[in-house]
Amino acid sequence: MGGQQSTDGHESVVKKLSPKQTKVPRQISLLNKSPKRDTAASNERITQGLLETLGESPEYVTEEQKQTLRDTWKVIKTDVQKLGVVMFMKLFETHPDVQDSFLYFQGLSQEDMKYNAILSAHALRVMATVDKCVSRLDEKEKLENVMSTLGGKHTVHKMKVSYVDLMGPQFIRAIQPSLADSWNPEVEKAWCDLFWYMTYFMKRSMILSPSPQET
C-alpha cells in the first residue's frame, strides 16, 4: 500500500507538472519566430526589389555638358533663391500631394507660398546642393557622396522615393525663362542628364536606408 501510494503520489505530481513543462517549449518556439526577424527579412526583400527597379547608374555627363552646366549655372546663380521658390511652387501646383507631405506647407495657398520664409530657406538649401554638384563635376565620387548623404537625410522625413524624380523637370521649368537667350535642346539635355545622375544616388541611398522608404 505504501508503494502504491508513492506511485500514485508520483503520478499526481507528474500530472501537475506536465502542463507547465509542455508550455515551456511552446513559449520558446514562439520566441524563435521573432517579429523582428520577419520584419528584417521583409525589408531585405523590399530593398532588393527597389534596387532592381532602380537599375544601373546612368551615364555621367560629358565634358561638353560639364562646360554647358558651368556656363548656365553662372547665370542661374544670380537669382538662385527666387528660382528655387519658383521651382517648389510649380512642383506644389502640379503635385499637391508633395506639398501636403511638408508639415509646414499644408493648406497654404500659392500666394502664401511666395512669401513663406520656411519655403524660401528650403529652396535655398536645394539650390545650394545643385551648386555643390556643379562645383564637383570633375569629382564624380564627391558628387555621388553629396547626393547619397542628402538621400540619407530625407529618410528621416519619410519622403517618398518617387518624389525625387519630380525635382529635375521642375528645376528645368524654373530656370528656362532666366536662360531664354541661351536655352536650347543641348542645355536642356545637359541639366536633365545631371539631375538624372544626381537623383539616382539620392534614391539609392533612400532605398538602402535601414527602413526602406515608401515608393
N, C-alpha and C positions, 0 to 999 in steps of 0.2 A: 504493500500500500504506500509505504514511504517513497519507494522508487517511482511508482505510478504518479504520485503527487508531484514528484520532482519533474517527471517528464511533462505532465500537464502544465505545470508551472512554467517550464521552459518553453512549451509551445505557445503558452499565453503571452510570454514575453516576446517571442518571435513575431507573433501576430501583431503585437502592439508596435514593434519596431519596424516591421516590413513596410508599412505605408510611408513612414518617414524616410527609410533607406531608399525606396524607389523614387522618391521625389528628388533626391539629390542629383542623380544622373540626368533627369529631365531638365532640371534647372541649369545644369552645366551645358546641356545640349542647346538650350535656348540662348545661353550666353555666347556660345560659339557662333550662333547665327547673328553676329553683330550688325545692327543697322548701319554703323559707321563703315563696315567693310562693304556692305551692299551699296551704300552711297558712293564710296570711293570708286568702286568698280563701275557704277553707272556714270559717274563724272568722267572716268577714263574713256569709256565708250563714246560719250558725247564729244569730248575733246578730240578724239581720233576722227570722228565723223566730220567735225567742223574743219579740222586741218585738211582733210581730204577734199572738202568742198572749196576751201581757200586755194588749194593748189600750190604750184611752184611760184617762186618770186618772179615778178615781172622784170623785163629787161630794164636796165638802168638807162638814164638819159645819155644822149650822145654829147660829144664835145661841142658840136654846133648848138645843140639845145642848151647846154650849160651857159653859153655866151648869151643866147637869147633870153634866158631866165634872169641872168645878172643885169642885162641892159634894161629889161622891162621892170624889174624889181626896183631899180633906182627911181623910176617914175612913180610906181605904186607907193613907195615908202613916203612920199611927200605928204600923203593924206591917209596914212595907214589906219588910224583909229576910225575915221569916218567910214572907210571902205569895209572895215571889219564889222561895224554895226550894220551897214547895208547888207552885208553877206548874211548875217543872222536874221535880219528882218525878212529877207527874201526866203530864207530857209523856213522860218516860222509861218510865213504866209502860205507856202506851198505844202508844208508838213506840220500842221498844228499839233500833232501828237508829239513832235520833238519839243515844241515849246512847253507842252504840259509835263514833259519829263524833267524840266527845270523848276524846282520848287518856287524860286523867286519870281519866275515869269508867268506862272499860272494865272489865267484870267486877265492879263494885261492886253490892252488894245495896241494896234500898230502905232498909234500916236504916242501912247505912254512909253512904248519901247524906244522911241527915238531919243528920249531924254533920260533913260534909265541908267543910273550910274553903274549898277552891277553888270548890266549887259555891256556897257562901254568898256569896263575893266576886263571882262571875259573876252570880248572881241580883240582887245589889245594883246592879251596873252596868246590867243590863237595866232594872230599875225606875227607875234614875236617868235612863235615856233616856226612859222614859214621862213622868217628871217634867218633863224638858226640853220635851217635846212639849206637855204640858198647859199649861205656863207660856208657850208660844208660840202658843196657839190663835188669838190675834189677829194673829199674824205668820206667815201661811201659808208664805211663801217660806223663812223661817228654819226652820220645822218641816221643810219638804222637804229643806233642806240638812242638817239633823241626821240624817235617815234616809238620805240619799244618802251621806253620809260614813260612816255605820255600815255600809252595804252594801259600800262600797269596802274597809273593814277586813276584812269577812268573806270577801272573795275570797282573801285571804292564806291562810286556813284551809281553802280548798276546800269551803266549806259548800254543800250543795245548795240551789238556789233554792227548791225545793218545800218545804223545811223551814221557810221563813219563814212560810208560811201557817198553820203549826201553832201559832204563838205566840198569836195572838188568842184562839182558842177556849180554850186552856189558861189564859190570863190571866183570862178571864171565869169559868171554873170555879173558879179560885183565889180571886177576890175576892168571889164571890157570898155565901159564908157571912158575911163581915165586913160586908156591906151588907144583911143579912137584913131589917131593919126598913124599908129604903127601896128594896129591889130590886123592879123591875117591868119590863115589856117596853120602856118608854121608856129606862130606864137601860141595859138590855142592848143596845138598838139604838144608843145613843149611843157606847158603847165598841166595839161591832162596827164602826160606821162609821169611828171614829177609827183603829182598828187596820187596817182595810181601806186607809185612806188612807196611813198610816204605812208599811205593808209594801209598798205599790205602789212607793214611791220607793226603798225599800231594794232590792227585787228589780230595779228598773230599773237601779240603779247596778251591781248584781252582773252583770246581763246585758251592760252596756256596758263592763265591765272588759276589759283587753287580751286576756285569755283567758277566754271565756265559761264561766260555771260550769256544772257538771253539774246537770241539772234533776231 
